[in-house]
Structure formats: structure tokens, C-alpha cells
Amino acid sequence: MEKNRDNDKIKALIQLLDDPDITVFEEVSKYLIDIGEEVIPHLEKEWEISFNDMVQERLETIIREIQFNTLQEEILEWMHAPEPDLLKGAYLIARVQYPNLAFDPLKEKTEKIRKDIWIELHDKLTALEKVHIFNHVLYDLYKIGPNKGDYFSPQNNFINVVLESGKGNPVSIAVIYEEIARQLDLPIRGVNLPGQFILAYVDPYVIGSGKPVSGPEDILFYISMVQRGAVLGIREIEKYLKQLNDTPLEPQYYLPCSPFETIGRMVNNLIFSFKKHNKPEKALVYKKILDFIKVNRP
């Protein structure tokens, strides 16, 4: 009986959304947003039967705000997990654009790639040989690689689109690469270079010791996402950094970065891409996400 009363109250509030008084809308909107996700089906049902453009626009605004608040709560939960996995982080970022996106199909696709790599691996292989197998499966068999035709497309940052189309950018490809490597217990980690994003194959003895990676001497080699998994040495990284004008050779440019930095880099890419494609409102939404990550990171 109480639930029916609540539903009746929600319906009555929704009916007030056609009031031209902005103050009424703000009060009703605040109340509905505070209720949260359970009110969305009521709002969607009203949107379907309404012929009032103003009401439909207001309904869309409230739905977006509720979804955004829910997403922030999920991002916060992901950030405070014992081991935040990159695939889940990238999925949450894609949910801004695709609110109804499901996680399981993404997990299933990466699991299929993982199995195909795992079949080829064994303990006697060197780190370099393991990466060659990884590259063959990811780039050759699954055709996942840089979208050279439209490098700055926002779509290159959405993990669901990248797994479906096979086209991404260095960060999104690195997320797939690193997450699968983690599942296979390979010590491959992201490196947040300025103007580029690569991976590092960390010395397994350093990982096994539990000590933090302290310098380039703890890295066996680097892996380029732009060059389809090509192996790079420290001198090539130094040469690249020296070519960048006014870029100091900071120690962190050689070391693995945190999952929050990787996902933050992905969000930064989206902000840049949406601005470049003249969609400032989308860029603003992702700027809010980036600020939220910065403020709340552990």
C-alpha cells in the first residue's frame, strides 16, 4: 500500500513538469533526482506519451542528472576497490555516452582474447616472446589497432566501440592490453607519456619482491601502442621526450602509472576530442567526470 502511495506521489510530481514556472520545475526536479534510479521508468513512460516539447526536455534533463549521479557513485566505488581493474574503469567512462551499456559483453570479449593468448603461453618463453604472442593475437587475429583514419574521433575512447570495431587510440588499446596482461599475470603496466601512451614490461623480480618500480632499471622494455606492440628501449623513450618542446625529463614519464591516471588520460582525450568536434556540452560533462576523479582518488 505504501509503495502505491509513493508511485501516486511520483506521478503527481511528474504532472507538475508542465508548469511554466521555473521555480516549480526546480523543486520537482530536485525531489525526483533525490529519489534516484527507481524513478527513471516513470519518467521514461511519461516521455513516451507526452507531446509537450518542454515537458520532454525537462524529463530528459532529470533522467540525465539521475544517471550521472549514479555513475559517479559507481566510479567512486571502482576507485576504492582493492585492485581497480581498467576494463571496469573504461566501461564506466563509456557509460556517460552509453547509459544502458552492459559490462558482461565487454568482459566476455576480453576473456575470449585472453584465452587465445593463454593457449600460446608457457613458462619457458622469454618476456619478449610472450609480447610477440600477445601482439599477434591482439593485432593480427582480432584486428585491434590505432584508428589512423580518424585519430581524434571520440569513439576511439569508448571501450565498447573499440572492442566492436577494432579501432581505438593508444590509451584504449593499452587498457585492453594491460587488463588482459593482468589476468595472465604478466607484469605489463601503462606509462603516461606526454603526447603518447605506452606500456612497460616490468622486471618480474621487482613485481615478485613487492617493491615499487623505482626507475627505468626496473623496466625490461617498453611497448608502443601506435606501432602495434613494437618493443622500445629506454633510449627511444628519451629521444621521444627530447623531441617535445619544453618538456622536462620527469622521472614519472619512465614509470608505470596508476589505473586512475590511465582512465584520467582517457577522459582527457574525450574532452579534447569533443572540443575538436565542436561539442562543448559533451566536453563539459567529461570535465566534470575528470574533476570528480581528481578530487576523489585514493
BELGINOR-V525651 format. One record per residue. N is the residue number from 1. RES is the residue in one letter. PSI is psi in radians with two decimals (999 if undefined). OMEGA is omega in degrees with one decimal (* if undefined). D_LAST is the distance of its C-alpha to the last C-alpha in whole Angstrom. Layout:
n = <N | N>
res = <RES | RES>
psi = <PSI | PSI>
omega = <OMEGA | OMEGA>
d_last = <D_LAST | D_LAST>
//
This chain:
n = <1 | 2 | 3 | 4 | 5 | 6 | 7 | 8 | 9 | 10 | 11 | 12 | 13 | 14 | 15 | 16 | 17 | 18 | 19 | 20 | 21 | 22 | 23 | 24 | 25 | 26 | 27 | 28 | 29 | 30 | 31 | 32 | 33 | 34 | 35 | 36 | 37 | 38 | 39 | 40 | 41 | 42 | 43 | 44 | 45 | 46 | 47 | 48 | 49 | 50 | 51 | 52 | 53 | 54 | 55 | 56 | 57 | 58 | 59 | 60 | 61 | 62 | 63 | 64 | 65 | 66 | 67 | 68 | 69 | 70 | 71 | 72 | 73 | 74 | 75 | 76 | 77 | 78 | 79 | 80 | 81 | 82 | 83 | 84 | 85 | 86 | 87 | 88 | 89 | 90 | 91 | 92 | 93 | 94 | 95 | 96 | 97 | 98 | 99 | 100 | 101 | 102 | 103 | 104 | 105 | 106 | 107 | 108 | 109 | 110 | 111 | 112 | 113 | 114 | 115 | 116 | 117 | 118 | 119 | 120 | 121 | 122 | 123 | 124 | 125 | 126 | 127 | 128 | 129 | 130 | 131 | 132 | 133 | 134 | 135 | 136 | 137 | 138 | 139 | 140 | 141 | 142 | 143 | 144 | 145 | 146 | 147 | 148 | 149 | 150 | 151 | 152 | 153 | 154 | 155 | 156 | 157 | 158 | 159 | 160 | 161 | 162 | 163 | 164 | 165 | 166 | 167 | 168 | 169 | 170 | 171 | 172 | 173 | 174 | 175 | 176 | 177 | 178 | 179 | 180 | 181 | 182 | 183 | 184 | 185 | 186 | 187 | 188 | 189 | 190 | 191 | 192 | 193 | 194 | 195 | 196 | 197 | 198 | 199 | 200 | 201 | 202 | 203 | 204 | 205 | 206 | 207 | 208 | 209 | 210 | 211 | 212 | 213 | 214 | 215 | 216 | 217 | 218 | 219 | 220 | 221 | 222 | 223 | 224 | 225 | 226 | 227 | 228 | 229 | 230 | 231 | 232 | 233 | 234 | 235 | 236 | 237 | 238 | 239 | 240 | 241 | 242 | 243 | 244 | 245 | 246 | 247 | 248 | 249 | 250 | 251 | 252 | 253 | 254 | 255 | 256 | 257 | 258 | 259 | 260 | 261 | 262 | 263 | 264 | 265 | 266 | 267 | 268 | 269 | 270 | 271 | 272 | 273 | 274 | 275 | 276 | 277 | 278 | 279 | 280 | 281 | 282 | 283 | 284 | 285 | 286 | 287 | 288 | 289 | 290 | 291 | 292 | 293 | 294 | 295 | 296 | 297 | 298>
res = <M | E | K | N | R | D | N | D | K | I | K | A | L | I | Q | L | L | D | D | P | D | I | T | V | F | E | E | V | S | K | Y | L | I | D | I | G | E | E | V | I | P | H | L | E | K | E | W | E | I | S | F | N | D | M | V | Q | E | R | L | E | T | I | I | R | E | I | Q | F | N | T | L | Q | E | E | I | L | E | W | M | H | A | P | E | P | D | L | L | K | G | A | Y | L | I | A | R | V | Q | Y | P | N | L | A | F | D | P | L | K | E | K | T | E | K | I | R | K | D | I | W | I | E | L | H | D | K | L | T | A | L | E | K | V | H | I | F | N | H | V | L | Y | D | L | Y | K | I | G | P | N | K | G | D | Y | F | S | P | Q | N | N | F | I | N | V | V | L | E | S | G | K | G | N | P | V | S | I | A | V | I | Y | E | E | I | A | R | Q | L | D | L | P | I | R | G | V | N | L | P | G | Q | F | I | L | A | Y | V | D | P | Y | V | I | G | S | G | K | P | V | S | G | P | E | D | I | L | F | Y | I | S | M | V | Q | R | G | A | V | L | G | I | R | E | I | E | K | Y | L | K | Q | L | N | D | T | P | L | E | P | Q | Y | Y | L | P | C | S | P | F | E | T | I | G | R | M | V | N | N | L | I | F | S | F | K | K | H | N | K | P | E | K | A | L | V | Y | K | K | I | L | D | F | I | K | V | N | R | P>
psi = <-0.72 | -0.67 | -0.67 | -0.68 | -0.69 | -0.76 | -0.71 | -0.67 | -0.72 | -0.79 | -0.70 | -0.69 | -0.73 | -0.62 | -0.40 | -0.12 | -0.19 | 0.04 | 2.18 | -0.27 | 2.04 | -0.54 | -0.72 | -0.79 | -0.77 | -0.71 | -0.81 | -0.76 | -0.82 | -0.75 | -0.80 | -0.69 | -0.67 | -0.53 | -0.71 | -2.71 | -0.50 | -0.30 | -0.25 | -0.80 | -0.64 | -0.73 | -0.73 | -0.69 | -0.74 | -0.67 | -0.70 | -0.56 | -0.13 | 2.47 | 0.19 | 2.00 | -0.71 | -0.76 | -0.77 | -0.73 | -0.72 | -0.70 | -0.76 | -0.71 | -0.79 | -0.75 | -0.80 | -0.71 | -0.73 | -0.80 | -0.67 | -0.76 | -0.72 | -0.72 | -0.74 | -0.68 | -0.69 | -0.67 | -0.74 | -0.75 | -0.74 | -0.74 | -0.52 | 0.18 | 2.65 | -0.73 | 1.52 | 2.07 | 2.47 | -0.62 | -0.74 | -0.71 | -0.78 | -0.64 | -0.78 | -0.65 | -0.68 | -0.46 | -0.37 | -0.73 | -0.58 | 1.40 | -0.53 | 0.23 | 2.33 | 2.55 | -0.64 | -0.76 | -0.59 | -0.75 | -0.72 | -0.68 | -0.78 | -0.56 | -0.63 | -0.74 | -0.76 | -0.79 | -0.70 | -0.55 | -0.78 | -0.69 | -0.58 | -0.21 | 2.59 | 2.89 | -0.42 | -0.16 | 2.54 | 2.92 | -0.70 | -0.72 | -0.65 | -0.71 | -0.64 | -0.72 | -0.80 | -0.84 | -0.74 | -0.81 | -0.86 | -0.87 | -0.68 | -0.83 | -0.78 | -0.06 | 0.62 | 2.19 | -3.14 | 2.46 | 1.46 | -0.41 | -0.50 | 1.23 | -0.59 | 0.27 | 2.37 | -0.53 | -0.43 | -0.23 | -0.13 | 2.01 | -0.58 | -0.69 | -0.72 | -0.78 | -0.53 | -0.80 | -0.41 | 0.06 | 2.21 | -2.77 | 3.07 | -0.66 | -0.84 | -0.66 | -0.70 | -0.62 | -0.81 | -0.81 | -0.90 | -0.69 | -0.72 | -0.69 | -0.71 | -0.74 | -0.47 | 0.11 | 0.58 | 2.29 | 1.09 | 2.21 | 2.66 | 2.57 | 2.11 | 1.27 | 2.57 | 2.27 | 0.06 | 2.81 | 2.19 | -3.10 | 2.71 | 2.38 | 1.83 | 2.56 | 2.10 | -0.52 | -0.58 | -0.78 | -0.77 | -0.51 | -0.29 | 0.04 | 2.61 | 2.65 | 2.07 | -0.31 | 3.08 | -0.40 | -0.29 | 0.02 | 2.23 | -0.78 | 3.00 | 2.80 | 2.17 | 2.26 | -0.58 | -0.64 | 0.56 | 0.82 | 0.25 | 2.47 | 2.34 | 2.61 | 3.03 | -0.61 | -0.60 | -0.60 | -0.76 | -0.74 | -0.75 | -0.79 | -0.65 | -0.42 | -0.32 | 2.18 | 2.34 | 0.55 | 1.93 | 2.63 | 1.36 | 2.49 | -0.62 | -0.32 | -0.27 | -0.13 | 2.73 | 2.54 | 2.93 | 2.83 | -0.57 | -0.64 | -0.68 | -0.87 | -0.62 | -0.67 | -0.68 | -0.75 | -0.71 | -0.72 | -0.71 | -0.72 | -0.83 | -0.78 | -0.76 | -0.63 | -0.75 | -0.55 | 0.31 | 0.82 | 1.22 | -0.52 | -0.62 | -0.72 | -0.67 | -0.70 | -0.79 | -0.46 | -0.66 | -0.69 | -0.77 | -0.78 | -0.68 | -0.75 | -0.76 | -0.73 | -0.61 | -0.02 | 2.47 | 999>
omega = <-179.5 | 179.1 | 177.8 | 177.7 | 178.2 | 178.9 | 178.3 | 179.2 | 178.4 | 179.5 | 179.7 | 179.0 | 180.0 | 178.8 | -179.9 | -177.6 | 176.4 | 177.3 | -178.4 | -179.5 | -176.8 | 179.5 | 177.3 | 179.4 | -178.2 | 179.5 | 179.2 | -179.5 | -179.6 | -178.9 | -178.5 | 179.4 | 179.0 | 178.1 | 176.4 | -170.0 | -175.9 | -179.8 | -175.3 | 178.6 | 177.9 | -179.4 | -180.0 | 178.7 | 179.3 | 179.6 | -177.2 | -175.9 | -177.5 | 174.8 | -179.0 | -177.5 | -179.3 | 180.0 | 179.2 | 178.9 | 179.1 | 177.4 | 179.0 | 179.7 | -179.4 | 179.3 | -180.0 | -178.5 | 178.3 | 180.0 | -180.0 | 179.1 | 178.0 | 179.9 | 178.5 | 178.1 | 179.7 | 176.8 | 179.3 | 178.4 | 178.5 | -177.5 | -177.2 | 174.2 | 179.5 | 177.4 | -178.8 | 179.9 | -171.9 | -179.5 | 179.1 | 178.0 | 179.2 | 176.9 | -179.8 | 177.8 | 178.6 | -178.7 | 175.5 | -179.1 | -177.0 | -172.8 | -176.3 | -178.6 | 178.2 | -177.3 | -173.0 | 178.5 | 177.7 | 178.7 | -179.5 | -179.5 | 179.5 | 177.8 | 177.6 | 177.1 | -179.7 | -177.9 | -179.6 | 175.7 | -177.4 | -179.6 | -175.1 | -174.6 | 168.0 | -169.1 | -175.9 | 179.9 | 173.7 | 177.3 | -180.0 | 179.8 | 177.7 | 179.0 | 177.2 | 177.5 | 178.8 | -178.8 | -178.5 | -178.1 | -174.6 | -173.1 | -175.4 | -177.6 | -177.2 | 173.6 | 176.0 | -177.6 | -178.0 | 176.0 | -175.3 | -179.9 | -179.6 | -170.0 | -174.3 | 177.7 | 175.8 | -177.8 | -179.5 | -177.6 | -178.8 | -170.5 | 178.3 | 179.1 | -179.1 | 179.3 | -179.8 | -174.2 | -175.6 | -177.6 | -179.9 | 174.6 | -175.6 | -177.5 | -177.8 | 177.3 | 178.4 | 177.8 | 178.6 | -178.0 | -176.3 | -178.9 | 177.6 | 177.4 | 178.7 | 179.6 | -179.3 | -179.2 | 173.9 | -175.0 | -179.4 | -174.2 | 178.6 | 176.3 | -172.3 | 177.9 | 173.3 | 178.4 | -177.0 | 175.7 | -177.3 | 175.9 | 176.2 | 172.3 | -175.3 | 176.3 | -177.8 | 179.9 | 177.2 | 178.1 | -178.1 | -179.0 | -178.1 | 179.8 | 176.5 | 175.8 | -171.7 | -178.1 | -179.0 | 179.3 | 178.2 | 179.8 | 177.4 | 177.0 | 178.8 | -177.1 | -178.5 | 176.1 | -179.7 | -177.0 | 173.4 | 174.6 | 178.3 | -178.0 | -179.1 | 175.2 | -177.9 | -179.6 | 177.6 | 176.4 | 178.5 | 179.3 | 178.9 | -178.0 | -179.8 | 179.1 | 179.6 | -177.6 | 173.7 | 177.1 | 179.7 | -179.8 | -177.5 | -179.0 | -176.1 | 179.6 | -178.9 | -170.4 | 177.1 | 178.7 | -178.6 | 174.5 | -179.1 | 177.4 | 178.9 | -179.5 | 175.2 | 177.2 | 177.5 | 179.1 | 176.7 | 177.6 | 179.6 | 177.7 | 179.8 | -177.0 | -179.0 | 175.5 | -179.4 | 179.4 | 174.4 | 175.6 | -175.1 | -179.1 | 176.4 | 178.6 | -178.9 | 178.6 | -179.5 | 173.9 | 177.0 | 178.0 | -179.5 | 178.5 | 179.6 | 178.7 | -178.4 | -176.4 | -170.9 | -178.3 | -178.0 | *>
d_last = <43 | 40 | 38 | 42 | 41 | 38 | 39 | 42 | 40 | 37 | 40 | 42 | 39 | 39 | 42 | 42 | 40 | 43 | 44 | 44 | 43 | 39 | 38 | 39 | 37 | 34 | 34 | 35 | 32 | 30 | 31 | 31 | 27 | 26 | 28 | 26 | 27 | 30 | 32 | 31 | 34 | 36 | 35 | 36 | 39 | 40 | 39 | 42 | 45 | 44 | 46 | 45 | 43 | 41 | 40 | 39 | 37 | 36 | 35 | 33 | 31 | 30 | 29 | 27 | 25 | 25 | 23 | 21 | 19 | 19 | 18 | 15 | 14 | 15 | 12 | 10 | 11 | 11 | 7 | 7 | 10 | 11 | 12 | 11 | 15 | 16 | 19 | 17 | 15 | 18 | 20 | 18 | 18 | 22 | 22 | 22 | 25 | 26 | 26 | 28 | 26 | 26 | 24 | 26 | 29 | 26 | 25 | 29 | 30 | 27 | 28 | 32 | 31 | 29 | 32 | 35 | 33 | 33 | 36 | 37 | 35 | 36 | 35 | 38 | 37 | 35 | 32 | 34 | 36 | 33 | 31 | 35 | 35 | 32 | 33 | 36 | 35 | 32 | 34 | 38 | 38 | 35 | 36 | 32 | 32 | 31 | 33 | 35 | 37 | 35 | 32 | 30 | 31 | 28 | 29 | 28 | 24 | 24 | 24 | 27 | 29 | 28 | 29 | 32 | 34 | 33 | 32 | 28 | 27 | 25 | 22 | 23 | 25 | 22 | 20 | 23 | 24 | 21 | 20 | 24 | 24 | 21 | 23 | 26 | 24 | 25 | 22 | 22 | 19 | 18 | 19 | 18 | 22 | 23 | 25 | 25 | 23 | 24 | 23 | 23 | 25 | 23 | 26 | 26 | 27 | 24 | 22 | 24 | 23 | 20 | 20 | 17 | 19 | 21 | 23 | 25 | 27 | 25 | 25 | 29 | 29 | 27 | 28 | 29 | 28 | 30 | 33 | 33 | 31 | 33 | 32 | 31 | 32 | 30 | 33 | 33 | 29 | 30 | 33 | 31 | 29 | 32 | 34 | 31 | 32 | 31 | 28 | 27 | 26 | 23 | 21 | 18 | 21 | 22 | 19 | 17 | 14 | 11 | 11 | 9 | 12 | 15 | 14 | 14 | 17 | 19 | 18 | 19 | 22 | 23 | 23 | 25 | 27 | 28 | 29 | 31 | 33 | 33 | 31 | 29 | 28 | 26 | 25 | 24 | 22 | 20 | 19 | 18 | 16 | 14 | 14 | 12 | 9 | 9 | 9 | 6 | 4 | 0>
//
